Amino acid sequence: MSTAAPDVDTTLHAPEESQLRDLFSFSAGNRAFAVFIEEVEGTADAKSAAPLPHAPPAVLGVVCVRGRMLTTLDPVALVTGEPLDWPDDLPCVIALRGDEQLALAAESFGETFTIAAADIEPAADAGGDQAGNVVVGISRHAGAEIAILNTGNLFSAAVRRKERRRRRF
């Protein structure tokens, strides 16, 4: 009688440190950004954003990408609080997956690259800056420091600085 060990596939349960992550990079201003590839729905070139009245500075407006109306955000304003001066036609747009229907504006698309999860440096607490909630970590690739954006916090970070006036009775 032979007792065989149960079949366990250890390759599927590799430690977190060796997990590989694919990043989609882009640039805006003089900064490099990236999002995890599984969060990207698609991209588009030269889209005109319809401005939204009374929108916070990080919200550039609404664009149509693949038949979806997406609220387009300025990644520089999300990270630094200072909006970039965008042209009327946004050079590049990255449509994101999710129920919030968001897109990110970019001046140019970068490359898609793979890094180990252990190579992502945690984002430093920005001490009151919005970057702490928006940047999930920092990656270094091809000699550039790339801020990896946390797509789950983009919308709340964009509207957080907007002060709403309340009616007083």
C-alpha positions as CSV (number, residue, x, y, z in Angstrom):
1,M,0.0,0.0,0.0
2,S,1.5,3.3,-1.1
3,T,0.5,6.6,0.4
4,A,0.9,9.3,-2.2
5,A,1.0,12.9,-1.2
6,P,-1.9,14.9,-2.5
7,D,-1.3,16.8,-5.8
8,V,-0.4,20.3,-4.9
9,D,0.6,22.8,-7.5
10,T,3.1,25.1,-5.8
11,T,3.8,27.1,-9.0
12,L,0.3,28.7,-8.7
13,H,0.9,29.8,-5.2
14,A,4.3,31.4,-5.5
15,P,5.2,34.0,-2.8
16,E,4.1,37.5,-3.3
17,E,7.7,38.7,-3.8
18,S,8.1,36.8,-7.1
19,Q,4.7,37.9,-8.5
20,L,5.2,39.7,-11.8
21,R,3.1,42.7,-12.7
22,D,2.5,44.3,-16.1
23,L,2.5,48.1,-16.2
24,F,1.2,50.5,-18.9
25,S,3.3,53.7,-18.8
26,F,2.6,57.2,-20.0
27,S,3.9,60.7,-19.5
28,A,2.3,64.0,-18.6
29,G,4.3,67.2,-17.9
30,N,7.8,66.2,-17.0
31,R,6.6,63.1,-15.0
32,A,6.3,59.4,-15.9
33,F,3.2,57.5,-14.7
34,A,1.9,53.9,-14.9
35,V,-1.1,51.9,-14.1
36,F,-1.5,48.2,-13.9
37,I,-2.3,46.8,-17.3
38,E,-5.4,44.9,-16.0
39,E,-6.9,48.3,-15.1
40,V,-6.6,49.7,-18.7
41,E,-9.7,49.3,-20.9
42,G,-8.1,51.0,-24.0
43,T,-6.4,54.0,-25.3
44,A,-7.3,56.8,-27.7
45,D,-5.4,59.7,-29.5
46,A,-6.4,63.3,-29.9
47,K,-9.7,63.5,-27.9
48,S,-11.4,66.8,-27.2
49,A,-12.7,67.0,-23.6
50,A,-16.1,68.6,-23.0
51,P,-15.5,70.7,-19.8
52,L,-17.7,70.2,-16.8
53,P,-18.9,73.3,-15.0
54,H,-17.6,73.9,-11.5
55,A,-15.3,70.8,-11.8
56,P,-12.2,70.6,-9.6
57,P,-8.8,71.3,-11.3
58,A,-8.0,67.6,-11.7
59,V,-11.1,67.0,-13.8
60,L,-10.4,68.0,-17.4
61,G,-13.9,67.1,-18.7
62,V,-15.7,64.3,-20.4
63,V,-14.4,62.4,-23.5
64,C,-16.0,59.6,-25.6
65,V,-13.8,56.5,-26.0
66,R,-15.2,53.4,-27.6
67,G,-18.7,54.6,-27.2
68,R,-18.3,55.3,-23.4
69,M,-18.4,58.8,-21.9
70,L,-15.5,59.0,-19.5
71,T,-14.5,61.6,-16.9
72,T,-11.0,62.5,-17.8
73,L,-8.5,63.3,-15.0
74,D,-5.2,65.2,-15.0
75,P,-2.6,62.8,-13.4
76,V,-0.2,65.7,-12.6
77,A,-3.0,67.5,-10.7
78,L,-3.9,64.3,-8.8
79,V,-0.3,63.8,-7.7
80,T,0.9,67.4,-7.1
81,G,-2.3,69.4,-6.7
82,E,-1.1,71.7,-9.5
83,P,-3.0,71.2,-12.9
84,L,-1.1,70.9,-16.1
85,D,-2.0,73.4,-18.9
86,W,-3.6,71.0,-21.4
87,P,-4.4,71.8,-25.0
88,D,-8.1,71.7,-26.2
89,D,-7.5,68.3,-27.8
90,L,-5.9,66.0,-25.3
91,P,-3.0,64.2,-27.1
92,C,-3.6,60.8,-25.5
93,V,-6.3,59.3,-23.3
94,I,-6.1,56.1,-21.2
95,A,-9.6,54.6,-20.6
96,L,-9.8,52.7,-17.3
97,R,-11.9,49.8,-16.3
98,G,-14.4,50.1,-13.5
99,D,-17.8,51.5,-12.6
100,E,-16.5,55.1,-12.1
101,Q,-16.0,55.4,-15.9
102,L,-12.7,57.3,-15.7
103,A,-9.9,58.1,-18.1
104,L,-6.4,59.6,-17.6
105,A,-5.0,62.3,-19.9
106,A,-1.4,61.8,-21.2
107,E,0.9,63.7,-23.4
108,S,2.4,60.4,-24.7
109,F,2.0,56.7,-24.3
110,G,5.0,54.8,-23.0
111,E,5.6,51.2,-23.1
112,T,4.1,48.2,-21.4
113,F,6.6,46.5,-19.2
114,T,6.8,43.7,-16.6
115,I,8.3,44.1,-13.1
116,A,8.4,42.0,-10.0
117,A,6.0,43.1,-7.3
118,A,8.9,43.2,-4.9
119,D,10.6,45.9,-7.1
120,I,7.7,48.3,-6.5
121,E,8.9,50.8,-3.9
122,P,6.1,51.9,-1.5
123,A,5.0,55.5,-2.0
124,A,6.4,57.8,0.6
125,D,3.8,59.6,2.6
126,A,3.5,63.0,1.0
127,G,2.6,64.8,4.2
128,G,-0.7,66.4,3.3
129,D,0.0,66.1,-0.5
130,Q,-2.6,64.1,-2.5
131,A,0.1,61.8,-3.8
132,G,-0.1,59.5,-0.8
133,N,-3.6,58.3,-1.7
134,V,-3.1,58.3,-5.5
135,V,0.4,56.8,-5.9
136,V,0.5,53.1,-4.9
137,G,4.3,52.9,-5.4
138,I,7.3,53.8,-7.5
139,S,9.0,51.8,-10.2
140,R,12.3,52.4,-11.9
141,H,12.4,51.4,-15.5
142,A,14.7,52.5,-18.3
143,G,16.4,55.1,-16.1
144,A,13.1,56.8,-15.2
145,E,11.2,57.0,-11.9
146,I,7.6,56.0,-12.6
147,A,4.7,56.8,-10.3
148,I,2.3,53.9,-10.3
149,L,-1.2,55.2,-9.8
150,N,-3.9,53.7,-7.6
151,T,-6.9,53.7,-9.8
152,G,-9.3,52.9,-7.0
153,N,-8.6,56.3,-5.4
154,L,-8.4,58.6,-8.4
155,F,-11.9,59.9,-8.4
156,S,-12.0,60.6,-4.6
157,A,-8.7,62.3,-4.9
158,A,-9.9,64.5,-7.8
159,V,-12.9,65.8,-6.0
160,R,-11.4,65.9,-2.5
161,R,-10.0,69.4,-2.9
162,K,-13.2,70.8,-4.2
163,E,-14.9,72.7,-1.4
164,R,-18.6,72.6,-1.6
165,R,-20.6,75.5,-0.3
166,R,-23.6,74.6,1.8
167,R,-26.7,76.7,2.0
168,R,-27.3,78.1,5.4
169,F,-30.7,78.7,6.7
